[in-house]
Amino acid sequence: MRKIIVSRAAAGALAVLCRGNGSPAGSRRSVSGSLLAAAVVVLGLAGAAPAMANTAPSMSTNGNDVNIAVEGADHSLLFFRAVNGSATWHKQTVAGTGTAFSAPSMAPDGKDVNIAVEGAHHSLLFFWAVNGSAAWHKQTVAGTGTAFSAPSMAPDGKDVNIAVEGAHHSLLFFWAAKGSATWHKQTVVGTGTAFSAFSAPSMITNGADVNIAAEGASNSLVFYRQVSDSGTWSVEQVAGSGTTSSAPSMTTNGADVNIAAEGASNSLVFYWEVSGSGAWNAEQVAGPVTTSTAPSMTTDGNDVNIAAEGANGGLDFYWAVNGTQTWNPEQIAGPDSTGSAPSMTTNGNDVNVAASGFNGSLDFYWAVNGTQTWNPEQVAPPGTVG
């Protein structure tokens, strides 16, 4: 008799389903094809009970500080900061119980720190504080029934931009002039189209353009571009059906746009195009059964860096010299250390990675660029991360 066993990758999907992600009692949120596909893995042998995944953090550097935002216990929203090079983490409660129902997105914006998150009843919320201040200001970007994923945020000097999966797998874009509480909405792609969004998006600004990547229908990978505030979104298929099993991570790298995502059979895949060309090139970073979450990606001088939760709950790091296809693996933390997708930044000569532990701790790792010695710090104890 064959037993049905839930994998760690599927556990994250089930955690989203069980938590309801902001739905009122008794309701069901829309569920992507990739979550359903990941929900059950049929194996020939019995296995241990699954661990439930925690919410991924968001991390940024801001002057001399490292900042981390994360959904806390009871759907609170928490912020942690440390002076670069210090292991002393300072905690702030951005918003209390019943506020945050997704992983946040955080970005520095001049003298301010900005955080976006899915709120209760699928609303979309925005918080900002003057850098170094504990006074957080709240804005409602969009009300009930709007947001059905973690958002992605990218300031571009004059504006703050937010992208999020909307109802029925639509993809929505919101923007506000910096310092304004007036949010403007655009529908990037609507309900039921061939390129509907089935995951949290990733967004970057690229010169005068705004770029968004998301998992599309049938586990494809799709890229959208808006040129110079035109309001017109062009669409490109990065990879076809059956290629993509997670939300993507996207960066710019000189004249290129780079995207990383969990691929078929829990592999890790990297895509790049010369900006504006529409010609996407694929590379396999790591093979089947290596990757259990959405990745996080940064560029660092002459290198491209990718972090992801690996098999057996470890935390893995890959790097390649820009322009090569040789990906070098490193283990940041061993089995059963990691309970969420990671967030990664570069900070001067260091590479920083944050992730939740399986026990709900918030963990931080750093390495001097070019070395394989990863230094762990506990930002917050078990039970902190929701």
RACORMO-V535777 format. One record per pair of residues at least 24 apart in sequence whose ideal C-beta (glycine too) atoms are under 10 Angstrom apart, sorted by the first residue. I is the first residue (numbers start at 1). J is the second residue. Records with the same first field share a line. If there is no record, write none. Layout:
# RACORMO-V535777
I: J ; J
This chain:
# RACORMO-V535777
1: 46
2: 42 ; 43 ; 44 ; 45 ; 46
3: 42 ; 43 ; 44 ; 45 ; 46 ; 47
4: 40 ; 41 ; 42 ; 43 ; 47
5: 40 ; 41 ; 42 ; 43 ; 44 ; 45 ; 46 ; 47 ; 48 ; 49 ; 50
6: 38 ; 39 ; 40 ; 41 ; 47 ; 48 ; 49 ; 50 ; 51 ; 52
7: 38 ; 39 ; 40 ; 41 ; 43 ; 47 ; 50 ; 266 ; 289 ; 292 ; 311
8: 41 ; 50 ; 51 ; 52 ; 53 ; 266 ; 292 ; 293 ; 309 ; 310 ; 311 ; 312 ; 313 ; 336 ; 338 ; 339 ; 358
9: 34 ; 38 ; 39 ; 41 ; 50 ; 53 ; 245 ; 246 ; 262 ; 266 ; 289 ; 291 ; 292 ; 293 ; 309 ; 311
10: 35 ; 36 ; 37 ; 38 ; 39 ; 40 ; 41 ; 50 ; 53 ; 292
11: 38 ; 39 ; 49 ; 50 ; 51 ; 52 ; 53 ; 292 ; 313 ; 339 ; 358
12: 38 ; 39 ; 50 ; 51 ; 52 ; 53 ; 54 ; 55 ; 56 ; 246 ; 292 ; 293 ; 294 ; 309 ; 339 ; 340 ; 341
13: 37 ; 38 ; 39 ; 40 ; 53 ; 245
14: 38 ; 39 ; 40 ; 50 ; 52 ; 53
15: 50 ; 51 ; 52 ; 53 ; 54 ; 55 ; 339 ; 340 ; 386
16: 52 ; 53 ; 55 ; 101 ; 102 ; 149
18: 52
19: 52 ; 55 ; 71 ; 75 ; 101 ; 102 ; 386
20: 101
21: 55 ; 75 ; 101 ; 102 ; 118 ; 122 ; 147 ; 148 ; 149 ; 150
22: 75 ; 98 ; 99 ; 100 ; 101 ; 102 ; 117 ; 118 ; 119 ; 120 ; 121 ; 122 ; 123 ; 144 ; 147 ; 148
23: 101 ; 120 ; 121 ; 122 ; 148
24: 120 ; 121 ; 122 ; 144
27: 121 ; 122
29: 101 ; 122 ; 148 ; 149 ; 167
30: 122 ; 148 ; 149 ; 165 ; 166 ; 167 ; 168 ; 169 ; 170 ; 198
31: 148 ; 169 ; 198
32: 148 ; 149 ; 165 ; 169 ; 196 ; 197 ; 198 ; 199 ; 200 ; 215 ; 216 ; 217 ; 219 ; 245 ; 247
33: 169 ; 198 ; 199 ; 215 ; 216 ; 217 ; 218 ; 219 ; 220 ; 245
34: 198 ; 199 ; 215 ; 218 ; 219 ; 244 ; 245 ; 246 ; 247 ; 262
35: 198 ; 199 ; 245 ; 246
36: 198
37: 219 ; 242 ; 245 ; 264
38: 245 ; 246 ; 262 ; 266 ; 292
41: 266
51: 313 ; 336 ; 339 ; 358 ; 359
52: 339 ; 358 ; 360
53: 292 ; 293 ; 309 ; 313 ; 338 ; 339 ; 340 ; 341 ; 356 ; 358
54: 103 ; 338 ; 339 ; 340 ; 341 ; 355 ; 356 ; 357 ; 358 ; 359 ; 360 ; 361 ; 362 ; 384 ; 385 ; 386
55: 100 ; 101 ; 102 ; 103 ; 104 ; 117 ; 150 ; 339 ; 340 ; 341 ; 356 ; 360 ; 385 ; 386
56: 102 ; 103 ; 104 ; 150 ; 200 ; 247 ; 293 ; 294 ; 296 ; 309 ; 339 ; 340 ; 341 ; 342 ; 343 ; 354 ; 355 ; 356 ; 385
57: 103 ; 104 ; 106 ; 296 ; 340 ; 341 ; 342 ; 343 ; 353 ; 354 ; 355 ; 356 ; 362 ; 363 ; 364 ; 379 ; 380 ; 385
58: 103 ; 104 ; 105 ; 106 ; 107 ; 115 ; 116 ; 117 ; 150 ; 151 ; 152 ; 153 ; 296 ; 343 ; 345 ; 354
59: 106 ; 296 ; 342 ; 343 ; 344 ; 345 ; 347 ; 352 ; 353 ; 354 ; 355 ; 364 ; 379
60: 105 ; 106 ; 107 ; 108 ; 109 ; 113 ; 114 ; 115 ; 343 ; 345 ; 347 ; 352
61: 108 ; 345 ; 346 ; 347 ; 348 ; 350 ; 352
62: 106 ; 107 ; 108 ; 109 ; 111 ; 112 ; 113 ; 131 ; 132 ; 345 ; 347
63: 108 ; 111 ; 131 ; 132
64: 347 ; 348
65: 90 ; 108 ; 113 ; 131 ; 132 ; 347
66: 345 ; 347 ; 350 ; 352 ; 354 ; 364 ; 366 ; 379
67: 106 ; 107 ; 108 ; 113 ; 115 ; 131 ; 345 ; 354
68: 104 ; 106 ; 343 ; 345 ; 352 ; 354 ; 362 ; 364 ; 379 ; 380
69: 94 ; 100 ; 103 ; 104 ; 105 ; 106 ; 113 ; 114 ; 115 ; 116 ; 117 ; 127 ; 343 ; 354
70: 94 ; 100 ; 103 ; 104 ; 106 ; 117 ; 340 ; 343 ; 354 ; 355 ; 356 ; 362 ; 379 ; 380 ; 384 ; 385 ; 386
71: 99 ; 100 ; 101 ; 102 ; 103 ; 104 ; 117 ; 118 ; 150 ; 340 ; 356 ; 384 ; 385 ; 386
72: 96 ; 97 ; 99 ; 100 ; 360 ; 362 ; 380 ; 383 ; 384 ; 385 ; 386
73: 97 ; 360 ; 383 ; 384 ; 385 ; 386
74: 98 ; 99 ; 100 ; 386
75: 99 ; 100 ; 101 ; 102 ; 117 ; 118 ; 119 ; 120 ; 386
76: 100 ; 384 ; 386
77: 101 ; 104 ; 115 ; 117 ; 119 ; 125 ; 127 ; 136 ; 138 ; 386
78: 104 ; 362 ; 379 ; 380 ; 384 ; 385 ; 386
79: 104 ; 106 ; 113 ; 115 ; 127 ; 129 ; 134 ; 136
80: 354 ; 362 ; 364 ; 379 ; 380 ; 384
81: 113 ; 131 ; 132 ; 134 ; 379
82: 364 ; 377 ; 379
84: 347 ; 348 ; 350 ; 352 ; 366
85: 347 ; 348 ; 350 ; 366
86: 377
87: 364 ; 366 ; 375 ; 376 ; 377 ; 378 ; 379
88: 377
89: 362 ; 364 ; 377 ; 378 ; 379 ; 380
90: 134 ; 379
91: 134 ; 362 ; 379 ; 380 ; 384
92: 129 ; 133 ; 134 ; 135 ; 136
93: 134 ; 136
94: 125 ; 127 ; 128 ; 129 ; 134 ; 136 ; 137 ; 138
95: 119 ; 125 ; 127 ; 136 ; 138
99: 123 ; 125 ; 127 ; 138
100: 125 ; 127 ; 150 ; 386
101: 125 ; 147 ; 150 ; 386
102: 147 ; 148 ; 149 ; 150 ; 151 ; 164 ; 165 ; 200 ; 386
103: 149 ; 150 ; 151 ; 152 ; 200 ; 247 ; 294 ; 340 ; 341 ; 343 ; 356 ; 386
104: 150 ; 151 ; 153 ; 343
105: 150 ; 151 ; 152 ; 153 ; 154 ; 162 ; 163 ; 164 ; 200 ; 201 ; 202 ; 203 ; 343
106: 153 ; 343
107: 152 ; 153 ; 154 ; 155 ; 160 ; 161 ; 162
108: 155
109: 153 ; 154 ; 155 ; 156 ; 157 ; 159 ; 160 ; 178 ; 179
110: 155 ; 157 ; 178 ; 179
112: 137 ; 155 ; 160 ; 178 ; 179
114: 153 ; 154 ; 155 ; 160 ; 162 ; 178
115: 151 ; 153
116: 141 ; 147 ; 150 ; 151 ; 152 ; 153 ; 160 ; 161 ; 162 ; 163 ; 164 ; 174
117: 141 ; 147 ; 150 ; 151 ; 153 ; 164
118: 146 ; 147 ; 148 ; 149 ; 150 ; 151 ; 164 ; 165 ; 200
119: 143 ; 144 ; 146 ; 147
120: 144
121: 145 ; 146 ; 147
122: 146 ; 147 ; 148 ; 149 ; 164 ; 165 ; 166 ; 167
123: 147
124: 148 ; 151 ; 162 ; 164 ; 166 ; 172 ; 174 ; 183 ; 185
125: 151
126: 151 ; 153 ; 160 ; 162 ; 174 ; 176 ; 181 ; 183
128: 160 ; 178 ; 179 ; 181
137: 181
138: 181
139: 176 ; 180 ; 181 ; 182 ; 183
140: 181 ; 183
141: 172 ; 174 ; 175 ; 176 ; 181 ; 183 ; 184 ; 185
142: 166 ; 172 ; 174 ; 183 ; 185
146: 170 ; 172 ; 174 ; 185
147: 172 ; 174 ; 200
148: 172 ; 197 ; 200
149: 197 ; 198 ; 199 ; 200 ; 201 ; 214 ; 215 ; 247
150: 199 ; 200 ; 201 ; 247 ; 294 ; 341
151: 200 ; 201 ; 203
152: 200 ; 201 ; 202 ; 203 ; 204 ; 212 ; 213 ; 214 ; 247 ; 248 ; 249 ; 250
153: 203
154: 202 ; 203 ; 204 ; 205 ; 206 ; 210 ; 211 ; 212 ; 250
155: 205
156: 204 ; 205 ; 206 ; 207 ; 208 ; 209 ; 210 ; 229
157: 205
158: 229
159: 184 ; 205 ; 210 ; 229
161: 203 ; 204 ; 205 ; 210 ; 212 ; 226
162: 201 ; 203
163: 188 ; 197 ; 200 ; 201 ; 202 ; 203 ; 210 ; 211 ; 212 ; 213 ; 214 ; 224
164: 188 ; 197 ; 200 ; 201 ; 203 ; 214
165: 196 ; 197 ; 198 ; 199 ; 200 ; 201 ; 214 ; 215 ; 247
166: 190 ; 191 ; 196 ; 197
167: 191
168: 192 ; 196 ; 197
169: 193 ; 195 ; 196 ; 197 ; 198 ; 199 ; 214 ; 215 ; 216 ; 217
170: 196 ; 197
171: 195 ; 196 ; 197 ; 198 ; 201 ; 212 ; 214 ; 216 ; 222 ; 224 ; 233 ; 235
172: 197 ; 201
173: 201 ; 203 ; 210 ; 212 ; 224 ; 226 ; 231 ; 233
175: 210 ; 226 ; 229
184: 231
186: 210 ; 226 ; 231 ; 232 ; 233
187: 233
188: 212 ; 214 ; 222 ; 224 ; 226 ; 233 ; 235
189: 214 ; 216 ; 222 ; 224 ; 233 ; 235
192: 217
193: 217 ; 235
194: 218 ; 220 ; 222 ; 235 ; 237
195: 220 ; 222 ; 223 ; 224 ; 235 ; 236 ; 237
196: 222
197: 222 ; 224 ; 247
198: 222 ; 244 ; 247
199: 244 ; 245 ; 246 ; 247 ; 248 ; 261 ; 294
200: 246 ; 247 ; 248 ; 294 ; 341
201: 247 ; 248 ; 250
202: 247 ; 248 ; 249 ; 250 ; 251 ; 259 ; 260 ; 261 ; 294 ; 296 ; 297
203: 250
204: 249 ; 250 ; 251 ; 252 ; 257 ; 258 ; 259
205: 252
206: 250 ; 251 ; 252 ; 255 ; 256 ; 257 ; 275 ; 276
207: 252 ; 275 ; 276
209: 234 ; 252 ; 257 ; 275 ; 276
211: 236 ; 250 ; 252 ; 257 ; 259 ; 275
212: 248 ; 250
213: 238 ; 244 ; 247 ; 248 ; 249 ; 250 ; 257 ; 258 ; 259 ; 260 ; 261 ; 271
214: 238 ; 244 ; 247 ; 248 ; 250 ; 261
215: 239 ; 243 ; 244 ; 245 ; 246 ; 247 ; 248 ; 261 ; 262 ; 294
216: 240 ; 241 ; 243 ; 244
217: 241
218: 242 ; 243 ; 244
219: 243 ; 244 ; 245 ; 246 ; 261 ; 263 ; 264
220: 244
221: 246 ; 248 ; 259 ; 261 ; 263 ; 269 ; 271 ; 280 ; 282
222: 248
223: 248 ; 250 ; 257 ; 259 ; 271 ; 273 ; 278 ; 280
225: 257 ; 275 ; 276 ; 278
227: 276
234: 276 ; 278
235: 278
236: 273 ; 277 ; 278 ; 279 ; 280
237: 278 ; 280
238: 269 ; 271 ; 272 ; 273 ; 278 ; 280 ; 281 ; 282
239: 263 ; 264 ; 269 ; 271 ; 280 ; 282
243: 267 ; 269 ; 271 ; 282
244: 269 ; 271
245: 269 ; 291 ; 292 ; 293 ; 294
246: 291 ; 292 ; 293 ; 294 ; 295 ; 308 ; 341
247: 293 ; 294 ; 295 ; 341
248: 294 ; 295 ; 297
249: 294 ; 295 ; 296 ; 297 ; 298 ; 306 ; 307 ; 308 ; 341 ; 342 ; 343 ; 344
250: 297
251: 296 ; 297 ; 298 ; 299 ; 304 ; 305 ; 306
252: 299
253: 297 ; 298 ; 299 ; 300 ; 302 ; 303 ; 304 ; 322 ; 323
254: 299 ; 302 ; 322 ; 323
256: 281 ; 299 ; 304 ; 322 ; 323
258: 297 ; 298 ; 299 ; 304 ; 306 ; 322
259: 295 ; 297
260: 285 ; 291 ; 294 ; 295 ; 296 ; 297 ; 304 ; 305 ; 306 ; 307 ; 308 ; 318
261: 291 ; 294 ; 295 ; 297 ; 308
262: 286 ; 290 ; 291 ; 292 ; 293 ; 294 ; 295 ; 308 ; 309 ; 341
263: 287 ; 288 ; 290 ; 291
264: 288
265: 289 ; 290 ; 291
266: 290 ; 291 ; 292 ; 293 ; 308 ; 310 ; 311
267: 291
268: 295 ; 306 ; 308 ; 310 ; 316 ; 318 ; 327 ; 329
269: 295
270: 295 ; 297 ; 304 ; 306 ; 318 ; 320 ; 325 ; 327
272: 304 ; 322 ; 323
281: 325
283: 320 ; 324 ; 325 ; 326 ; 327
284: 325 ; 327
285: 316 ; 318 ; 319 ; 320 ; 325 ; 327 ; 328 ; 329
286: 310 ; 311 ; 316 ; 318 ; 327 ; 329
290: 314 ; 316 ; 318 ; 329
291: 316 ; 318
292: 316 ; 338 ; 341
293: 338 ; 339 ; 340 ; 341 ; 342 ; 355
294: 340 ; 341 ; 342
295: 341 ; 342 ; 344
296: 341 ; 342 ; 343 ; 344 ; 345 ; 353 ; 354 ; 355
297: 344
298: 343 ; 344 ; 345 ; 346 ; 347 ; 351 ; 352 ; 353
299: 346
300: 344 ; 345 ; 346 ; 347 ; 349 ; 350 ; 351 ; 369 ; 370
301: 346 ; 349 ; 369 ; 370
303: 328 ; 346 ; 351 ; 369 ; 370
305: 330 ; 344 ; 345 ; 346 ; 351 ; 353 ; 369
306: 342 ; 344
307: 332 ; 338 ; 341 ; 342 ; 343 ; 344 ; 351 ; 352 ; 353 ; 354 ; 355 ; 365
308: 338 ; 341 ; 342 ; 344 ; 355
309: 333 ; 337 ; 338 ; 339 ; 340 ; 341 ; 342 ; 355 ; 356
310: 334 ; 335 ; 337 ; 338
311: 335
312: 336 ; 337 ; 338
313: 337 ; 338 ; 339 ; 357 ; 358
314: 338
315: 340 ; 342 ; 353 ; 355 ; 357 ; 363 ; 365 ; 374 ; 376
316: 342
317: 342 ; 344 ; 351 ; 353 ; 365 ; 367 ; 372 ; 374
319: 351 ; 369 ; 370 ; 372
328: 372
329: 372
330: 367 ; 371 ; 372 ; 373 ; 374
331: 372 ; 374
332: 363 ; 365 ; 366 ; 367 ; 372 ; 374 ; 375 ; 376
333: 357 ; 363 ; 365 ; 374 ; 376
337: 361 ; 363 ; 365 ; 376
338: 363 ; 365
339: 363 ; 385
340: 385
350: 375
354: 379
355: 385
356: 380 ; 382 ; 384 ; 385 ; 386
357: 381 ; 382 ; 384 ; 385
358: 382
359: 383 ; 384 ; 385
360: 384 ; 385 ; 386
361: 385
